[in-house]
Amino acid sequence: MSQTDLIAPTETRNERRRRLTDEKIAATVLDIALNKGPHNVTFSAVSAESGVAKTTLYRRYQTREELFDAVARHFSSTPNDSDEAPTTPEGLAATLRRGVSTLEEHMGLETIGTLLASRDEFMQRVRHQLFTPQVAEAVNYFERGVEAGVLREDIDYALVVDLIYGGMIMRSAREGELNHDWADAVVTLIWPLISKN
């Protein structure tokens, strides 16, 4: 018996097929919404572009609203609470890198810039699902630092997070990518301002 025979599969074949289909549908809906406008997201268009049968779409979603809600949830970001970085310059850099990695994994920084600029209700739903957990994790990081007596308590850390993420998107848009040393540069700039030392 091989080692792989001893390891229980984490998802069944049907679960994997469903997950891959969900990923195709979500990517297609977002692509159509970004490139042609959310009003062009129809079951027919999603089926044609994704290769997913219309019957599958109708079986999963009775309305366009249900489809939009499912896609927004698909792009939701769930931070890993068990991986709490220490309140140190290195810990902050690790937290920032993890946040960027999560956002890139979900949809890429260019798409995020488009989402942020959009006033469309669907885009706002996706934006909310994607950013709310990220922002909450980052603010929580700073609040833990305040509670530990490492960070100043007179700072609006939600604003700090907005500035960091805004800078991340601007740097990515300007340079076409986010350099690996970006998080270290941010920490070098802000740590002396927020640290009690």
Buried (B, 14 or more C-beta within 10 A) or exposed (E): EEEEEEEEEEEEEEEEEBEEBBEBBBBBBBBBBBEEEBEEBBBEBBBEBBEBEEEBBEEBBEEBEEBBBBBBEBBBBEBEEEEBBBBBBEBBBBBBBBBBEBBBEBBEBBBBBBBBEBEBEBBBBBBBBBBEBBBBBBBBBBBBBBEEEBBEEEBEBBEBBBEBBEBBBEBBBEEEEBEEEBBBEBBEEBBEEBBEE
